[in-house]
């Protein structure tokens, strides 16, 4: 599983990354988690607002911090 947190390094981006790590732990899953901070790379996903959550190439959350429980549901 590939998970990307898209954002330019703001507090919300860091919070989303932390929530992803917590969700993986709660779900008992493993994934390659990457922070993507390069604006060109972020825009290549069609994302114009950060933070954003991408799981296996699919943009699932844009412009807000997903809660841990919400991310756990995506991981199922």
PDB file of N, CA, C and O in Angstrom, chain B, residues numbered from 101:
ATOM      1  N   UNK B 101       0.851  -1.176   0.000  1.00  0.00           N
ATOM      2  CA  UNK B 101       0.000   0.000   0.000  1.00  0.00           C
ATOM      3  C   UNK B 101       0.894   1.235   0.000  1.00  0.00           C
ATOM      4  O   UNK B 101       1.867   1.316   0.750  1.00  0.00           O
ATOM      5  N   UNK B 102       0.548   2.184  -0.846  1.00  0.00           N
ATOM      6  CA  UNK B 102       1.274   3.452  -0.965  1.00  0.00           C
ATOM      7  C   UNK B 102       0.382   4.585  -0.465  1.00  0.00           C
ATOM      8  O   UNK B 102      -0.727   4.771  -0.965  1.00  0.00           O
ATOM      9  N   UNK B 103       0.859   5.330   0.508  1.00  0.00           N
ATOM     10  CA  UNK B 103       0.105   6.466   1.033  1.00  0.00           C
ATOM     11  C   UNK B 103       0.967   7.712   0.890  1.00  0.00           C
ATOM     12  O   UNK B 103       2.142   7.720   1.257  1.00  0.00           O
ATOM     13  N   UNK B 104       0.364   8.757   0.354  1.00  0.00           N
ATOM     14  CA  UNK B 104       1.057  10.033   0.211  1.00  0.00           C
ATOM     15  C   UNK B 104       0.252  11.117   0.928  1.00  0.00           C
ATOM     16  O   UNK B 104      -0.968  11.202   0.788  1.00  0.00           O
ATOM     17  N   UNK B 105       0.953  11.930   1.687  1.00  0.00           N
ATOM     18  CA  UNK B 105       0.358  13.108   2.305  1.00  0.00           C
ATOM     19  C   UNK B 105       0.900  14.293   1.525  1.00  0.00           C
ATOM     20  O   UNK B 105       2.097  14.578   1.552  1.00  0.00           O
ATOM     21  N   UNK B 106       0.003  14.978   0.831  1.00  0.00           N
ATOM     22  CA  UNK B 106       0.399  16.106  -0.005  1.00  0.00           C
ATOM     23  C   UNK B 106       0.236  17.397   0.768  1.00  0.00           C
ATOM     24  O   UNK B 106      -0.824  17.656   1.338  1.00  0.00           O
ATOM     25  N   UNK B 107       1.279  18.204   0.790  1.00  0.00           N
ATOM     26  CA  UNK B 107       1.204  19.496   1.460  1.00  0.00           C
ATOM     27  C   UNK B 107       2.579  20.120   1.532  1.00  0.00           C
ATOM     28  O   UNK B 107       3.596  19.437   1.410  1.00  0.00           O
ATOM     29  N   UNK B 108       2.600  21.408   1.728  1.00  0.00           N
ATOM     30  CA  UNK B 108       3.855  22.148   1.676  1.00  0.00           C
ATOM     31  C   UNK B 108       4.580  22.227   3.009  1.00  0.00           C
ATOM     32  O   UNK B 108       5.517  23.011   3.156  1.00  0.00           O
ATOM     33  N   UNK B 109       4.163  21.427   3.980  1.00  0.00           N
ATOM     34  CA  UNK B 109       4.871  21.390   5.257  1.00  0.00           C
ATOM     35  C   UNK B 109       4.194  22.186   6.363  1.00  0.00           C
ATOM     36  O   UNK B 109       4.813  22.482   7.385  1.00  0.00           O
ATOM     37  N   UNK B 110       2.940  22.530   6.167  1.00  0.00           N
ATOM     38  CA  UNK B 110       2.215  23.303   7.179  1.00  0.00           C
ATOM     39  C   UNK B 110       1.814  22.407   8.356  1.00  0.00           C
ATOM     40  O   UNK B 110       1.966  21.188   8.284  1.00  0.00           O
ATOM     41  N   UNK B 111       1.315  22.993   9.414  1.00  0.00           N
ATOM     42  CA  UNK B 111       0.885  22.257  10.612  1.00  0.00           C
ATOM     43  C   UNK B 111      -0.182  21.227  10.264  1.00  0.00           C
ATOM     44  O   UNK B 111      -0.121  20.092  10.735  1.00  0.00           O
ATOM     45  N   UNK B 112      -1.161  21.610   9.441  1.00  0.00           N
ATOM     46  CA  UNK B 112      -2.223  20.679   9.061  1.00  0.00           C
ATOM     47  C   UNK B 112      -1.655  19.479   8.301  1.00  0.00           C
ATOM     48  O   UNK B 112      -2.122  18.353   8.471  1.00  0.00           O
ATOM     49  N   UNK B 113      -0.665  19.721   7.481  1.00  0.00           N
ATOM     50  CA  UNK B 113      -0.028  18.627   6.731  1.00  0.00           C
ATOM     51  C   UNK B 113       0.658  17.666   7.696  1.00  0.00           C
ATOM     52  O   UNK B 113       0.560  16.448   7.545  1.00  0.00           O
ATOM     53  N   UNK B 114       1.347  18.215   8.678  1.00  0.00           N
ATOM     54  CA  UNK B 114       2.004  17.382   9.683  1.00  0.00           C
ATOM     55  C   UNK B 114       0.973  16.608  10.499  1.00  0.00           C
ATOM     56  O   UNK B 114       1.193  15.442  10.828  1.00  0.00           O
ATOM     57  N   UNK B 115      -0.145  17.243  10.826  1.00  0.00           N
ATOM     58  CA  UNK B 115      -1.208  16.572  11.582  1.00  0.00           C
ATOM     59  C   UNK B 115      -1.791  15.405  10.782  1.00  0.00           C
ATOM     60  O   UNK B 115      -2.047  14.337  11.339  1.00  0.00           O
ATOM     61  N   UNK B 116      -1.998  15.604   9.485  1.00  0.00           N
ATOM     62  CA  UNK B 116      -2.529  14.530   8.647  1.00  0.00           C
ATOM     63  C   UNK B 116      -1.536  13.365   8.591  1.00  0.00           C
ATOM     64  O   UNK B 116      -1.932  12.204   8.689  1.00  0.00           O
ATOM     65  N   UNK B 117      -0.266  13.673   8.435  1.00  0.00           N
ATOM     66  CA  UNK B 117       0.762  12.627   8.412  1.00  0.00           C
ATOM     67  C   UNK B 117       0.726  11.840   9.722  1.00  0.00           C
ATOM     68  O   UNK B 117       0.749  10.609   9.704  1.00  0.00           O
ATOM     69  N   UNK B 118       0.669  12.538  10.851  1.00  0.00           N
ATOM     70  CA  UNK B 118       0.613  11.873  12.158  1.00  0.00           C
ATOM     71  C   UNK B 118      -0.629  10.987  12.268  1.00  0.00           C
ATOM     72  O   UNK B 118      -0.556   9.878  12.798  1.00  0.00           O
ATOM     73  N   UNK B 119      -1.759  11.470  11.771  1.00  0.00           N
ATOM     74  CA  UNK B 119      -2.996  10.685  11.816  1.00  0.00           C
ATOM     75  C   UNK B 119      -2.898   9.431  10.947  1.00  0.00           C
ATOM     76  O   UNK B 119      -3.450   8.388  11.296  1.00  0.00           O
ATOM     77  N   UNK B 120      -2.202   9.531   9.827  1.00  0.00           N
ATOM     78  CA  UNK B 120      -2.000   8.362   8.973  1.00  0.00           C
ATOM     79  C   UNK B 120      -1.192   7.303   9.723  1.00  0.00           C
ATOM     80  O   UNK B 120      -1.531   6.120   9.687  1.00  0.00           O
ATOM     81  N   UNK B 121      -0.139   7.720  10.394  1.00  0.00           N
ATOM     82  CA  UNK B 121       0.701   6.778  11.147  1.00  0.00           C
ATOM     83  C   UNK B 121      -0.115   6.122  12.256  1.00  0.00           C
ATOM     84  O   UNK B 121      -0.012   4.913  12.464  1.00  0.00           O
ATOM     85  N   UNK B 122      -0.925   6.902  12.970  1.00  0.00           N
ATOM     86  CA  UNK B 122      -1.779   6.361  14.031  1.00  0.00           C
ATOM     87  C   UNK B 122      -2.808   5.388  13.461  1.00  0.00           C
ATOM     88  O   UNK B 122      -3.064   4.338  14.050  1.00  0.00           O
ATOM     89  N   UNK B 123      -3.392   5.731  12.326  1.00  0.00           N
ATOM     90  CA  UNK B 123      -4.403   4.872  11.703  1.00  0.00           C
ATOM     91  C   UNK B 123      -3.800   3.541  11.269  1.00  0.00           C
ATOM     92  O   UNK B 123      -4.418   2.492  11.449  1.00  0.00           O
ATOM     93  N   UNK B 124      -2.616   3.577  10.708  1.00  0.00           N
ATOM     94  CA  UNK B 124      -1.954   2.340  10.305  1.00  0.00           C
ATOM     95  C   UNK B 124      -1.718   1.439  11.512  1.00  0.00           C
ATOM     96  O   UNK B 124      -1.917   0.226  11.444  1.00  0.00           O
ATOM     97  N   UNK B 125      -1.296   2.042  12.610  1.00  0.00           N
ATOM     98  CA  UNK B 125      -1.066   1.277  13.836  1.00  0.00           C
ATOM     99  C   UNK B 125      -2.364   0.660  14.349  1.00  0.00           C
ATOM    100  O   UNK B 125      -2.406  -0.520  14.696  1.00  0.00           O
ATOM    101  N   UNK B 126      -3.423   1.473  14.394  1.00  0.00           N
ATOM    102  CA  UNK B 126      -4.721   0.983  14.878  1.00  0.00           C
ATOM    103  C   UNK B 126      -5.273  -0.128  13.990  1.00  0.00           C
ATOM    104  O   UNK B 126      -5.873  -1.083  14.484  1.00  0.00           O
ATOM    105  N   UNK B 127      -5.072  -0.003  12.700  1.00  0.00           N
ATOM    106  CA  UNK B 127      -5.607  -0.980  11.755  1.00  0.00           C
ATOM    107  C   UNK B 127      -4.709  -2.211  11.626  1.00  0.00           C
ATOM    108  O   UNK B 127      -5.098  -3.207  11.014  1.00  0.00           O
ATOM    109  N   UNK B 128      -3.511  -2.139  12.202  1.00  0.00           N
ATOM    110  CA  UNK B 128      -2.580  -3.255  12.083  1.00  0.00           C
ATOM    111  C   UNK B 128      -2.075  -3.443  10.667  1.00  0.00           C
ATOM    112  O   UNK B 128      -1.776  -4.561  10.246  1.00  0.00           O
ATOM    113  N   UNK B 129      -1.980  -2.345   9.934  1.00  0.00           N
ATOM    114  CA  UNK B 129      -1.551  -2.392   8.521  1.00  0.00           C
ATOM    115  C   UNK B 129      -0.158  -1.780   8.381  1.00  0.00           C
ATOM    116  O   UNK B 129       0.295  -1.002   9.221  1.00  0.00           O
ATOM    117  N   UNK B 130       0.496  -2.157   7.298  1.00  0.00           N
ATOM    118  CA  UNK B 130       1.774  -1.563   6.939  1.00  0.00           C
ATOM    119  C   UNK B 130       1.633  -0.892   5.579  1.00  0.00           C
ATOM    120  O   UNK B 130       0.900  -1.361   4.708  1.00  0.00           O
ATOM    121  N   UNK B 131       2.348   0.211   5.415  1.00  0.00           N
ATOM    122  CA  UNK B 131       2.299   0.933   4.143  1.00  0.00           C
ATOM    123  C   UNK B 131       3.556   1.768   3.994  1.00  0.00           C
ATOM    124  O   UNK B 131       4.230   2.096   4.970  1.00  0.00           O
ATOM    125  N   UNK B 132       3.847   2.097   2.767  1.00  0.00           N
ATOM    126  CA  UNK B 132       4.902   3.055   2.482  1.00  0.00           C
ATOM    127  C   UNK B 132       4.253   4.437   2.543  1.00  0.00           C
ATOM    128  O   UNK B 132       3.425   4.770   1.695  1.00  0.00           O
ATOM    129  N   UNK B 133       4.625   5.248   3.544  1.00  0.00           N
ATOM    130  CA  UNK B 133       4.021   6.569   3.736  1.00  0.00           C
ATOM    131  C   UNK B 133       5.047   7.625   3.343  1.00  0.00           C
ATOM    132  O   UNK B 133       6.186   7.616   3.809  1.00  0.00           O
ATOM    133  N   UNK B 134       4.617   8.526   2.481  1.00  0.00           N
ATOM    134  CA  UNK B 134       5.515   9.564   1.970  1.00  0.00           C
ATOM    135  C   UNK B 134       4.863  10.928   2.096  1.00  0.00           C
ATOM    136  O   UNK B 134       3.684  11.102   1.785  1.00  0.00           O
ATOM    137  N   UNK B 135       5.650  11.898   2.560  1.00  0.00           N
ATOM    138  CA  UNK B 135       5.214  13.297   2.536  1.00  0.00           C
ATOM    139  C   UNK B 135       5.667  13.876   1.202  1.00  0.00           C
ATOM    140  O   UNK B 135       6.835  13.761   0.831  1.00  0.00           O
ATOM    141  N   UNK B 136       4.744  14.494   0.491  1.00  0.00           N
ATOM    142  CA  UNK B 136       5.071  15.131  -0.785  1.00  0.00           C
ATOM    143  C   UNK B 136       4.898  16.634  -0.586  1.00  0.00           C
ATOM    144  O   UNK B 136       3.782  17.125  -0.420  1.00  0.00           O
ATOM    145  N   UNK B 137       6.016  17.357  -0.606  1.00  0.00           N
ATOM    146  CA  UNK B 137       5.977  18.801  -0.340  1.00  0.00           C
ATOM    147  C   UNK B 137       6.259  19.657  -1.566  1.00  0.00           C
ATOM    148  O   UNK B 137       6.081  20.874  -1.527  1.00  0.00           O
ATOM    149  N   UNK B 138       6.696  19.035  -2.651  1.00  0.00           N
ATOM    150  CA  UNK B 138       6.992  19.765  -3.881  1.00  0.00           C
ATOM    151  C   UNK B 138       5.687  20.164  -4.564  1.00  0.00           C
ATOM    152  O   UNK B 138       4.862  19.306  -4.878  1.00  0.00           O
ATOM    153  N   UNK B 139       5.499  21.447  -4.792  1.00  0.00           N
ATOM    154  CA  UNK B 139       4.240  21.978  -5.322  1.00  0.00           C
ATOM    155  C   UNK B 139       3.912  21.402  -6.699  1.00  0.00           C
ATOM    156  O   UNK B 139       2.742  21.156  -6.995  1.00  0.00           O
ATOM    157  N   UNK B 140       4.898  21.188  -7.529  1.00  0.00           N
ATOM    158  CA  UNK B 140       4.664  20.613  -8.861  1.00  0.00           C
ATOM    159  C   UNK B 140       4.132  19.188  -8.724  1.00  0.00           C
ATOM    160  O   UNK B 140       3.191  18.804  -9.418  1.00  0.00           O
ATOM    161  N   UNK B 141       4.733  18.412  -7.834  1.00  0.00           N
ATOM    162  CA  UNK B 141       4.263  17.041  -7.598  1.00  0.00           C
ATOM    163  C   UNK B 141       2.843  17.032  -7.047  1.00  0.00           C
ATOM    164  O   UNK B 141       2.021  16.204  -7.439  1.00  0.00           O
ATOM    165  N   UNK B 142       2.562  17.954  -6.140  1.00  0.00           N
ATOM    166  CA  UNK B 142       1.214  18.054  -5.558  1.00  0.00           C
ATOM    167  C   UNK B 142       0.200  18.367  -6.656  1.00  0.00           C
ATOM    168  O   UNK B 142      -0.864  17.752  -6.722  1.00  0.00           O
ATOM    169  N   UNK B 143       0.535  19.315  -7.504  1.00  0.00           N
ATOM    170  CA  UNK B 143      -0.381  19.721  -8.574  1.00  0.00           C
ATOM    171  C   UNK B 143      -0.590  18.597  -9.595  1.00  0.00           C
ATOM    172  O   UNK B 143      -1.621  18.555 -10.265  1.00  0.00           O
ATOM    173  N   UNK B 144       0.379  17.695  -9.716  1.00  0.00           N
ATOM    174  CA  UNK B 144       0.231  16.586 -10.663  1.00  0.00           C
ATOM    175  C   UNK B 144      -0.912  15.649 -10.267  1.00  0.00           C
ATOM    176  O   UNK B 144      -1.399  14.876 -11.092  1.00  0.00           O
ATOM    177  N   UNK B 145      -1.335  15.720  -9.010  1.00  0.00           N
ATOM    178  CA  UNK B 145      -2.484  14.939  -8.547  1.00  0.00           C
ATOM    179  C   UNK B 145      -3.801  15.694  -8.765  1.00  0.00           C
ATOM    180  O   UNK B 145      -4.875  15.170  -8.470  1.00  0.00           O
ATOM    181  N   UNK B 146      -3.714  16.914  -9.276  1.00  0.00           N
ATOM    182  CA  UNK B 146      -4.908  17.729  -9.480  1.00  0.00           C
ATOM    183  C   UNK B 146      -5.380  18.387  -8.202  1.00  0.00           C
ATOM    184  O   UNK B 146      -6.515  18.856  -8.120  1.00  0.00           O
ATOM    185  N   UNK B 147      -4.512  18.426  -7.203  1.00  0.00           N
ATOM    186  CA  UNK B 147      -4.855  18.984  -5.901  1.00  0.00           C
ATOM    187  C   UNK B 147      -4.462  20.457  -5.860  1.00  0.00           C
ATOM    188  O   UNK B 147      -3.325  20.823  -6.159  1.00  0.00           O
ATOM    189  N   UNK B 148      -5.426  21.291  -5.484  1.00  0.00           N
ATOM    190  CA  UNK B 148      -5.166  22.722  -5.412  1.00  0.00           C
ATOM    191  C   UNK B 148      -5.254  23.248  -3.982  1.00  0.00           C
ATOM    192  O   UNK B 148      -5.053  24.439  -3.743  1.00  0.00           O
ATOM    193  N   UNK B 149      -5.550  22.374  -3.044  1.00  0.00           N
ATOM    194  CA  UNK B 149      -5.682  22.761  -1.641  1.00  0.00           C
ATOM    195  C   UNK B 149      -5.043  21.670  -0.794  1.00  0.00           C
ATOM    196  O   UNK B 149      -5.194  20.480  -1.071  1.00  0.00           O
ATOM    197  N   UNK B 150      -4.335  22.090   0.232  1.00  0.00           N
ATOM    198  CA  UNK B 150      -3.675  21.091   1.069  1.00  0.00           C
ATOM    199  C   UNK B 150      -4.185  21.196   2.508  1.00  0.00           C
ATOM    200  O   UNK B 150      -4.729  22.229   2.898  1.00  0.00           O
ATOM    201  N   UNK B 151      -4.014  20.153   3.283  1.00  0.00           N
ATOM    202  CA  UNK B 151      -3.363  18.905   2.936  1.00  0.00           C
ATOM    203  C   UNK B 151      -4.278  17.998   2.126  1.00  0.00           C
ATOM    204  O   UNK B 151      -5.484  18.229   2.032  1.00  0.00           O
ATOM    205  N   UNK B 152      -3.692  16.975   1.550  1.00  0.00           N
ATOM    206  CA  UNK B 152      -4.463  15.983   0.808  1.00  0.00           C
ATOM    207  C   UNK B 152      -3.908  14.602   1.118  1.00  0.00           C
ATOM    208  O   UNK B 152      -2.723  14.434   1.405  1.00  0.00           O
ATOM    209  N   UNK B 153      -4.793  13.622   1.052  1.00  0.00           N
ATOM    210  CA  UNK B 153      -4.424  12.240   1.325  1.00  0.00           C
ATOM    211  C   UNK B 153      -4.640  11.411   0.070  1.00  0.00           C
ATOM    212  O   UNK B 153      -5.720  11.421  -0.520  1.00  0.00           O
ATOM    213  N   UNK B 154      -3.591  10.687  -0.330  1.00  0.00           N
ATOM    214  CA  UNK B 154      -3.644   9.829  -1.510  1.00  0.00           C
ATOM    215  C   UNK B 154      -3.287   8.410  -1.073  1.00  0.00           C
ATOM    216  O   UNK B 154      -2.228   8.179  -0.490  1.00  0.00           O
ATOM    217  N   UNK B 155      -4.173   7.471  -1.357  1.00  0.00           N
ATOM    218  CA  UNK B 155      -3.904   6.069  -1.056  1.00  0.00           C
ATOM    219  C   UNK B 155      -3.951   5.281  -2.360  1.00  0.00           C
ATOM    220  O   UNK B 155      -4.952   5.280  -3.076  1.00  0.00           O
ATOM    221  N   UNK B 156      -2.842   4.615  -2.644  1.00  0.00           N
ATOM    222  CA  UNK B 156      -2.698   3.820  -3.877  1.00  0.00           C
ATOM    223  C   UNK B 156      -3.115   4.603  -5.118  1.00  0.00           C
ATOM    224  O   UNK B 156      -3.817   4.090  -5.990  1.00  0.00           O
ATOM    225  N   UNK B 157      -2.667   5.861  -5.178  1.00  0.00           N
ATOM    226  CA  UNK B 157      -2.892   6.690  -6.352  1.00  0.00           C
ATOM    227  C   UNK B 157      -4.224   7.399  -6.413  1.00  0.00           C
ATOM    228  O   UNK B 157      -4.454   8.188  -7.330  1.00  0.00           O
ATOM    229  N   UNK B 158      -5.113   7.144  -5.462  1.00  0.00           N
ATOM    230  CA  UNK B 158      -6.444   7.770  -5.454  1.00  0.00           C
ATOM    231  C   UNK B 158      -6.491   8.884  -4.413  1.00  0.00           C
ATOM    232  O   UNK B 158      -6.217   8.653  -3.236  1.00  0.00           O
ATOM    233  N   UNK B 159      -6.836  10.085  -4.849  1.00  0.00           N
ATOM    234  CA  UNK B 159      -6.984  11.222  -3.942  1.00  0.00           C
ATOM    235  C   UNK B 159      -8.293  11.046  -3.177  1.00  0.00           C
ATOM    236  O   UNK B 159      -9.372  11.008  -3.769  1.00  0.00           O
ATOM    237  N   UNK B 160      -8.180  10.940  -1.847  1.00  0.00           N
ATOM    238  CA  UNK B 160      -9.358  10.662  -1.027  1.00  0.00           C
ATOM    239  C   UNK B 160      -9.803  11.853  -0.184  1.00  0.00           C
ATOM    240  O   UNK B 160     -10.995  12.016   0.074  1.00  0.00           O
ATOM    241  N   UNK B 161      -8.871  12.673   0.240  1.00  0.00           N
ATOM    242  CA  UNK B 161      -9.181  13.829   1.098  1.00  0.00           C
ATOM    243  C   UNK B 161      -8.411  15.027   0.554  1.00  0.00           C
ATOM    244  O   UNK B 161      -7.228  14.917   0.232  1.00  0.00           O
ATOM    245  N   UNK B 162      -9.083  16.167   0.453  1.00  0.00           N
ATOM    246  CA  UNK B 162      -8.422  17.394  -0.005  1.00  0.00           C
ATOM    247  C   UNK B 162      -8.857  18.552   0.884  1.00  0.00           C
ATOM    248  O   UNK B 162     -10.045  18.741   1.147  1.00  0.00           O
ATOM    249  N   UNK B 163      -7.875  19.324   1.342  1.00  0.00           N
ATOM    250  CA  UNK B 163      -8.162  20.575   2.041  1.00  0.00           C
ATOM    251  C   UNK B 163      -8.525  20.463   3.505  1.00  0.00           C
ATOM    252  O   UNK B 163      -8.983  21.436   4.103  1.00  0.00           O
ATOM    253  N   UNK B 164      -8.329  19.288   4.096  1.00  0.00           N
ATOM    254  CA  UNK B 164      -8.620  19.151   5.523  1.00  0.00           C
ATOM    255  C   UNK B 164      -7.825  17.991   6.099  1.00  0.00           C
ATOM    256  O   UNK B 164      -7.286  17.155   5.374  1.00  0.00           O
ATOM    257  N   UNK B 165      -7.768  17.966   7.428  1.00  0.00           N
ATOM    258  CA  UNK B 165      -7.086  16.891   8.133  1.00  0.00           C
ATOM    259  C   UNK B 165      -8.102  15.789   8.419  1.00  0.00           C
ATOM    260  O   UNK B 165      -9.069  16.006   9.149  1.00  0.00           O
ATOM    261  N   UNK B 166      -7.885  14.621   7.849  1.00  0.00           N
ATOM    262  CA  UNK B 166      -8.760  13.480   8.105  1.00  0.00           C
ATOM    263  C   UNK B 166      -8.498  12.963   9.508  1.00  0.00           C
ATOM    264  O   UNK B 166      -7.353  12.909   9.958  1.00  0.00           O
ATOM    265  N   UNK B 167      -9.561  12.585  10.190  1.00  0.00           N
ATOM    266  CA  UNK B 167      -9.432  12.010  11.525  1.00  0.00           C
ATOM    267  C   UNK B 167      -8.903  10.580  11.424  1.00  0.00           C
ATOM    268  O   UNK B 167      -9.039   9.934  10.384  1.00  0.00           O
ATOM    269  N   UNK B 168      -8.306  10.095  12.497  1.00  0.00           N
ATOM    270  CA  UNK B 168      -7.711   8.761  12.514  1.00  0.00           C
ATOM    271  C   UNK B 168      -8.742   7.702  12.121  1.00  0.00           C
ATOM    272  O   UNK B 168      -8.454   6.828  11.304  1.00  0.00           O
ATOM    273  N   UNK B 169      -9.933   7.779  12.699  1.00  0.00           N
ATOM    274  CA  UNK B 169     -10.972   6.780  12.420  1.00  0.00           C
ATOM    275  C   UNK B 169     -11.356   6.756  10.945  1.00  0.00           C
ATOM    276  O   UNK B 169     -11.599   5.693  10.375  1.00  0.00           O
ATOM    277  N   UNK B 170     -11.409   7.929  10.337  1.00  0.00           N
ATOM    278  CA  UNK B 170     -11.736   8.025   8.915  1.00  0.00           C
ATOM    279  C   UNK B 170     -10.669   7.343   8.060  1.00  0.00           C
ATOM    280  O   UNK B 170     -10.982   6.640   7.099  1.00  0.00           O
ATOM    281  N   UNK B 171      -9.413   7.560   8.423  1.00  0.00           N
ATOM    282  CA  UNK B 171      -8.320   6.952   7.675  1.00  0.00           C
ATOM    283  C   UNK B 171      -8.335   5.434   7.869  1.00  0.00           C
ATOM    284  O   UNK B 171      -8.082   4.687   6.924  1.00  0.00           O
ATOM    285  N   UNK B 172      -8.626   4.978   9.075  1.00  0.00           N
ATOM    286  CA  UNK B 172      -8.722   3.534   9.328  1.00  0.00           C
ATOM    287  C   UNK B 172      -9.747   2.918   8.390  1.00  0.00           C
ATOM    288  O   UNK B 172      -9.512   1.836   7.852  1.00  0.00           O
ATOM    289  N   UNK B 173     -10.875   3.579   8.183  1.00  0.00           N
ATOM    290  CA  UNK B 173     -11.905   3.075   7.267  1.00  0.00           C
ATOM    291  C   UNK B 173     -11.382   2.967   5.838  1.00  0.00           C
ATOM    292  O   UNK B 173     -11.725   2.023   5.127  1.00  0.00           O
ATOM    293  N   UNK B 174     -10.559   3.918   5.411  1.00  0.00           N
ATOM    294  CA  UNK B 174      -9.962   3.859   4.068  1.00  0.00           C
ATOM    295  C   UNK B 174      -9.004   2.671   3.937  1.00  0.00           C
ATOM    296  O   UNK B 174      -8.835   2.123   2.848  1.00  0.00           O
ATOM    297  N   UNK B 175      -8.388   2.284   5.034  1.00  0.00           N
ATOM    298  CA  UNK B 175      -7.384   1.225   5.008  1.00  0.00           C
ATOM    299  C   UNK B 175      -7.986  -0.172   4.957  1.00  0.00           C
ATOM    300  O   UNK B 175      -7.284  -1.139   4.662  1.00  0.00           O
ATOM    301  N   UNK B 176      -9.279  -0.287   5.242  1.00  0.00           N
ATOM    302  CA  UNK B 176      -9.926  -1.602   5.259  1.00  0.00           C
ATOM    303  C   UNK B 176     -10.120  -2.160   3.869  1.00  0.00           C
ATOM    304  O   UNK B 176     -10.650  -3.260   3.714  1.00  0.00           O
TER     305      UNK B 176
END
